[in-house]
Amino acid sequence: MKRKLAKCMVLVTTGAIMGLLLSGCAWSIGSEKEHAAVVQPTRGQELIDLKKAKDQGAITEEEYQAQRKKVMDR
């Protein structure tokens, strides 16, 4: 009987420790301390992307010129 009680206590203790460890990991994963950095494209990259869009027919010449002006005015 004492062996069964000791075995049960070991299982309960192990379960409690694992629960605490896993809940700590989940808590740290969801923390707001770490945020992915938002990378803004450079003005040059924006102009290159606009030119590609125009050359591929995704935007018209007028749209290209309007967007290019916005980029250059910043």
TATA-V395086 format. One record per backbone hydrogen bond with DSSP energy under -0.5 kcal/mol. NH is the residue of the N-H (numbers start at 1). CO is the residue of the C=O. E is the energy in kcal/mol with one decimal. If there is no record, write none. Layout:
BEGIN
nh=NH co=CO e=E
nh=NH co=CO e=E
END
This chain:
BEGIN
nh=5 co=1 e=-2.0
nh=6 co=2 e=-2.5
nh=7 co=3 e=-2.6
nh=8 co=4 e=-2.3
nh=9 co=5 e=-2.3
nh=10 co=6 e=-2.1
nh=11 co=7 e=-2.2
nh=12 co=8 e=-2.6
nh=13 co=9 e=-2.6
nh=14 co=10 e=-2.8
nh=15 co=11 e=-2.5
nh=16 co=12 e=-2.3
nh=17 co=13 e=-2.5
nh=18 co=14 e=-2.7
nh=19 co=15 e=-2.4
nh=20 co=16 e=-2.2
nh=21 co=17 e=-2.5
nh=22 co=18 e=-2.9
nh=23 co=19 e=-2.2
nh=24 co=20 e=-1.8
nh=25 co=21 e=-1.8
nh=26 co=22 e=-2.3
nh=27 co=23 e=-2.0
nh=28 co=24 e=-2.1
nh=29 co=25 e=-2.1
nh=30 co=26 e=-1.6
nh=31 co=28 e=-1.0
nh=35 co=33 e=-0.6
nh=39 co=37 e=-0.7
nh=40 co=38 e=-0.6
nh=46 co=42 e=-2.2
nh=47 co=43 e=-2.2
nh=48 co=44 e=-2.2
nh=49 co=45 e=-2.6
nh=50 co=46 e=-2.4
nh=51 co=47 e=-2.3
nh=52 co=48 e=-2.3
nh=53 co=49 e=-2.3
nh=54 co=50 e=-2.4
nh=55 co=51 e=-2.8
nh=56 co=52 e=-2.0
nh=57 co=54 e=-1.2
nh=58 co=53 e=-2.4
nh=59 co=53 e=-1.0
nh=64 co=60 e=-2.6
nh=65 co=61 e=-2.6
nh=66 co=62 e=-2.3
nh=67 co=63 e=-2.6
nh=68 co=64 e=-2.7
nh=69 co=65 e=-2.2
nh=70 co=66 e=-1.9
nh=71 co=67 e=-2.3
nh=72 co=68 e=-2.6
nh=73 co=69 e=-2.1
nh=74 co=70 e=-0.7
nh=74 co=71 e=-0.9
END
